[in-house]
Structure formats: C-alpha cells, structure tokens
C-alpha cells in the first residue's frame, strides 16, 4: 500500500527517522519536517555534524574502492539509508559495470526511494529488513539472485551497527553474517564512539533516542571485536578520516572530532 504521495503506507510520520535525519545532513530531499526539526536541534549542539556525516560517506567510498581493487564484485550493503550521490552501486559499477549490489535498510522510505533510483538497473536491488534479523537478510540476498555466497563478497555495515543495542546481541548478529561469507570476503564497519569525544557530542548523540533507532556508542575495542577473527587491513580500526585517505591533505587536524571509527577486514582461508 502507498499513500497519495507515493510513499509506503506503513511510514510513521509521528517520529523522526534516523535515515531521514542522515539524508537531511547530507543535503538530500527525502526527509520531512519532523526529521528536519530534530536535525536542526542536533546541529545546534554539534555544528560539525554534517561534516561528520560526509566523512562517513567518504570512508565508505574509499573502502568500496579498496574492495574493488581486491577483486570484489558483489556487495551486501546493510543499513544503506536513503539514496544520495555516490551510492555504492554508482562507485562499484563505475569501476566494474558487472558489479552487483543488494541494499538493505529498515526504513521503508529509504527502501522505496532506493527502488525508484534503481529502476532499470538489473544488478542492484533494495530489500526492506532489519539488521537484527541477519538470517532473513541472508535469505533475501540469496533469493535476489545477485549474491553468490560461494564467492567472496563485501559486507558493508557503514554507520549501522551502533543502532543495535547490546540487548540485541550485535556480536551474534555480526558472527552470523561472517559465517555466511566465503574466504576472501571483506567486512566494512564504521561505528560511532564515545572515545575522544566532547560532552556536547555525547549529548547530541543521545538525541537519537527520539527516533526509532537509538545510537549505542562503543569503544574502539568493542568495535574491533565485531570483526571477529578476520584479518584487519592496515591501518586497522581508526578514526574514519585516517583510513586510507586519498591524500594527506584530506586528513583533518583533529580526525577524532568526527566521532566514529572505521575499519575493513578480510576473511582469510583457515590453515590446514
């Protein structure tokens, strides 16, 4: 079912959406007044938050390019959000037109707009699912016909694991996703942190409780643990701007101010 605006009928416009707030900060058009009010309140507390969002997108693009260089041609992008310029399929298919992408998001607005954007692209689809149900995500990815789990793939979790509270056992969720991947696969994670953050940033992060997806801030050690026994690529789990910047001039004097760590790991075939 859809509304007269062409949006899914199940959208709850009585509460702001994390995906739509994120879209607003990135300069997108897929957000509503309730999202903009919360975004502006957060921005009043942390004026650099839009730059933080852009830093996250740039980290994801660099990571995708690194995976492409390693020969990865299929991507499972969980928590993909609302389409913006430089989506994973645009980055990947510009380098390899045969690259295949399955987008997954919990927000029906994000999925609806993703499907609209992907019309005519038979190598990319959008799925409505919750990261906390990894088996469902894996089943949907298989049924799409775009992901072959017998071959290496890139699992992308950019700015999404921090929406899974400890009570929902995020380590188990990540373990399920890793277990489905073939040797040679890669895992990309960026995640908000409380480490090295001023109090006003922590206060702004807590405003996420007003959305359906509250943020759980975690330490570098906790975030590193989500990679399991996979091999971390250099430079490891670091503040996002420090992960393989395109040039030294791209690194901010205070990369910690963006409030998140990022890392990429590879699943090496076990010895023996």
C-alpha positions as CSV (number, residue, x, y, z in Angstrom):
1,X,0.0,0.0,0.0
2,X,1.1,3.6,-0.7
3,X,-0.1,7.0,0.4
4,X,-1.2,9.7,-2.1
5,X,2.4,10.9,-2.0
6,X,3.6,7.6,-3.3
7,X,5.2,6.6,0.0
8,X,4.7,3.3,1.8
9,X,1.6,3.4,4.0
10,X,3.5,1.9,7.0
11,X,5.7,5.0,7.4
12,X,5.3,6.6,10.8
13,X,5.5,10.3,10.4
14,X,4.9,11.0,14.1
15,X,8.5,10.3,14.9
16,X,11.7,11.3,13.2
17,X,13.7,8.7,11.3
18,X,17.5,8.2,11.7
19,X,17.8,7.6,7.9
20,X,15.9,10.7,7.0
21,X,17.8,12.9,9.5
22,X,21.0,11.5,7.9
23,X,19.6,12.4,4.5
24,X,19.0,15.9,5.7
25,X,22.5,16.4,6.9
26,X,23.8,15.1,3.5
27,X,21.7,17.7,1.7
28,X,19.1,15.2,0.4
29,X,15.4,15.8,-0.2
30,X,13.9,12.7,1.2
31,X,13.1,14.0,4.7
32,X,10.1,15.6,6.5
33,X,9.6,18.5,8.9
34,X,9.8,16.3,11.9
35,X,13.2,15.0,10.8
36,X,14.5,18.5,10.0
37,X,13.5,19.8,13.4
38,X,15.5,17.1,15.2
39,X,18.4,17.5,12.8
40,X,18.5,21.3,13.4
41,X,18.4,20.7,17.2
42,X,21.3,18.3,16.9
43,X,23.2,20.7,14.6
44,X,22.8,23.5,17.2
45,X,24.7,21.3,19.7
46,X,27.3,19.9,17.3
47,X,27.8,22.3,14.3
48,X,30.2,19.9,12.6
49,X,27.7,17.0,12.4
50,X,27.1,17.5,8.7
51,X,30.8,17.2,8.1
52,X,30.8,14.0,10.2
53,X,28.1,12.5,8.0
54,X,30.1,13.4,4.9
55,X,33.2,11.9,6.4
56,X,31.3,8.6,6.9
57,X,30.2,8.6,3.3
58,X,33.8,9.3,2.2
59,X,35.1,6.4,4.3
60,X,32.6,4.1,2.7
61,X,33.6,5.1,-0.8
62,X,37.3,4.6,-0.1
63,X,36.5,1.2,1.4
64,X,34.4,0.1,-1.6
65,X,37.2,1.2,-3.9
66,X,39.7,-0.9,-1.9
67,X,37.4,-3.9,-2.2
68,X,37.1,-3.4,-5.9
69,X,40.9,-3.3,-6.2
70,X,40.9,-6.6,-4.3
71,X,38.6,-8.2,-6.9
72,X,35.3,-8.0,-5.1
73,X,32.3,-7.6,-7.5
74,X,29.3,-8.3,-5.2
75,X,28.3,-6.2,-2.2
76,X,25.7,-6.6,0.6
77,X,25.2,-3.1,1.9
78,X,23.2,-3.3,5.2
79,X,21.8,0.0,6.6
80,X,22.3,1.6,3.2
81,X,19.9,4.5,4.1
82,X,18.3,6.9,1.6
83,X,20.0,7.3,-1.8
84,X,22.5,10.1,-2.1
85,X,25.1,11.0,-4.7
86,X,27.9,8.4,-4.6
87,X,25.9,5.4,-3.6
88,X,27.7,2.0,-3.5
89,X,26.3,0.9,-6.8
90,X,27.5,4.1,-8.5
91,X,31.0,3.7,-7.1
92,X,31.2,0.0,-7.8
93,X,29.6,-0.1,-11.3
94,X,31.7,2.9,-12.5
95,X,34.7,0.7,-11.9
96,X,33.1,-2.6,-12.8
97,X,29.8,-2.5,-14.7
98,X,29.2,-6.1,-13.8
99,X,29.3,-5.4,-10.0
100,X,26.2,-6.5,-8.1
101,X,24.7,-4.8,-5.0
102,X,22.0,-5.7,-2.6
103,X,20.9,-2.8,-0.4
104,X,19.2,-3.5,2.9
105,X,17.5,-0.9,5.2
106,X,15.0,-0.9,8.0
107,X,13.4,2.4,6.9
108,X,10.6,1.9,4.3
109,X,11.2,5.4,2.9
110,X,14.9,4.5,2.3
111,X,13.8,1.3,0.5
112,X,11.1,3.0,-1.5
113,X,13.5,5.7,-2.8
114,X,16.2,3.1,-3.4
115,X,13.9,1.0,-5.6
116,X,12.9,4.1,-7.5
117,X,16.6,5.0,-8.0
118,X,17.5,1.5,-9.2
119,X,14.7,1.2,-11.8
120,X,16.3,-0.3,-14.9
121,X,19.4,-1.4,-13.0
122,X,19.2,-5.2,-13.1
123,X,22.4,-5.6,-11.0
124,X,21.2,-3.8,-7.9
125,X,18.1,-4.3,-5.6
126,X,16.8,-2.9,-2.3
127,X,15.5,-5.0,0.5
128,X,13.4,-4.0,3.5
129,X,14.9,-5.8,6.5
130,X,16.3,-5.3,10.0
131,X,20.0,-5.9,10.8
132,X,18.8,-7.7,13.9
133,X,17.5,-10.4,11.7
134,X,20.6,-11.4,9.8
135,X,19.3,-14.8,8.7
136,X,16.4,-13.0,6.9
137,X,18.8,-10.6,5.3
138,X,20.9,-13.5,4.0
139,X,17.9,-15.3,2.7
140,X,16.7,-12.2,0.9
141,X,20.2,-11.7,-0.6
142,X,20.2,-15.3,-1.9
143,X,16.7,-15.0,-3.3
144,X,17.6,-11.8,-5.2
145,X,19.9,-13.9,-7.4
146,X,22.6,-11.2,-7.2
147,X,24.7,-12.6,-4.4
148,X,26.6,-15.9,-4.6
149,X,27.7,-16.8,-1.1
150,X,30.2,-19.4,-2.5
151,X,32.2,-16.5,-3.8
152,X,34.0,-13.6,-2.0
153,X,31.8,-10.6,-1.3
154,X,31.9,-7.3,0.5
155,X,29.6,-6.9,3.6
156,X,29.2,-3.2,4.3
157,X,27.9,-2.0,7.7
158,X,28.6,1.7,7.5
159,X,27.1,3.6,10.4
160,X,24.5,1.0,11.3
161,X,25.8,-1.4,14.0
162,X,25.6,1.4,16.5
163,X,21.8,1.2,16.1
164,X,21.8,-2.3,17.5
165,X,21.7,-2.1,21.4
166,X,23.7,-4.5,23.5
167,X,20.4,-6.3,24.5
168,X,20.0,-7.4,20.8
169,X,23.5,-9.1,20.8
170,X,25.2,-7.3,18.0
171,X,28.2,-9.6,18.2
172,X,26.0,-12.6,17.4
173,X,24.5,-10.7,14.5
174,X,27.9,-10.0,13.1
175,X,29.0,-13.6,13.7
176,X,26.0,-14.8,11.7
177,X,26.9,-12.6,8.8
178,X,30.6,-13.5,8.8
179,X,29.7,-17.2,8.9
180,X,27.8,-16.9,5.7
181,X,30.8,-15.4,3.8
182,X,33.3,-17.3,1.7
183,X,37.1,-17.0,2.2
184,X,38.4,-13.9,0.5
185,X,35.3,-11.8,1.6
186,X,35.6,-8.4,3.3
187,X,33.8,-6.7,6.1
188,X,33.5,-2.9,6.3
189,X,32.3,-1.3,9.6
190,X,32.1,2.3,10.7
191,X,30.6,2.9,14.1
192,X,30.1,5.9,16.5
193,X,32.2,6.1,19.6
194,X,32.3,7.9,22.9
195,X,36.1,7.8,22.9
196,X,37.9,11.2,22.5
197,X,34.5,13.0,22.3
198,X,33.5,16.3,24.0
199,X,30.4,16.2,26.2
200,X,28.3,18.2,23.7
201,X,28.8,15.5,21.1
202,X,27.7,12.8,23.5
203,X,24.7,14.8,24.4
204,X,23.7,15.2,20.8
205,X,24.2,11.5,20.1
206,X,21.7,10.8,22.9
207,X,19.0,12.7,21.0
208,X,18.9,9.7,18.7
209,X,16.6,8.2,21.4
210,X,13.8,10.3,19.8
211,X,14.0,8.2,16.7
212,X,13.1,4.5,16.3
213,X,16.8,3.7,16.2
214,X,18.7,4.9,19.2
215,X,22.5,5.0,18.9
216,X,24.7,3.0,21.2
217,X,28.2,4.5,21.4
218,X,31.0,1.9,21.8
219,X,34.8,1.8,22.3
220,X,37.4,1.1,19.7
221,X,38.0,-2.3,21.4
222,X,34.3,-3.2,21.2
223,X,34.1,-2.2,17.5
224,X,37.2,-4.1,16.7
225,X,35.6,-7.2,18.3
226,X,32.8,-7.1,15.6
227,X,35.4,-8.2,13.0
228,X,35.9,-11.5,14.8
229,X,39.0,-13.4,13.7
230,X,39.1,-11.8,10.3
231,X,42.3,-10.0,9.3
232,X,42.2,-6.3,9.7
233,X,43.6,-4.3,6.8
234,X,46.1,-1.5,7.5
235,X,45.7,0.9,9.3
236,X,43.3,-1.1,11.4
237,X,40.3,0.4,13.2
238,X,40.9,4.1,13.2
239,X,39.1,7.4,13.2
240,X,37.4,7.5,9.8
241,X,39.5,10.2,8.1
242,X,42.6,8.2,8.9
243,X,41.5,5.1,7.0
244,X,43.5,5.3,3.7
245,X,42.8,8.9,2.9
246,X,43.1,9.8,-0.8
247,X,45.8,12.4,0.1
248,X,47.4,13.7,3.3
249,X,45.5,17.0,2.8
250,X,42.2,15.1,3.3
251,X,43.0,14.4,6.9
252,X,41.6,16.8,9.4
253,X,43.9,18.2,12.1
254,X,41.5,16.6,14.6
255,X,40.1,13.4,13.0
256,X,38.7,12.3,16.3
257,X,36.1,15.1,16.1
258,X,34.1,13.1,13.6
259,X,33.1,10.7,16.4
260,X,33.4,7.4,14.7
261,X,35.9,4.6,14.0
262,X,36.1,2.7,10.7
263,X,37.9,-0.4,9.6
264,X,38.0,-3.2,7.0
265,X,38.8,-6.8,7.5
266,X,39.4,-9.8,5.2
267,X,38.3,-13.4,5.8
268,X,41.4,-15.5,5.1
269,X,41.1,-19.2,4.5
270,X,41.9,-21.1,7.6
271,X,45.2,-23.0,7.5
272,X,45.2,-26.8,7.2
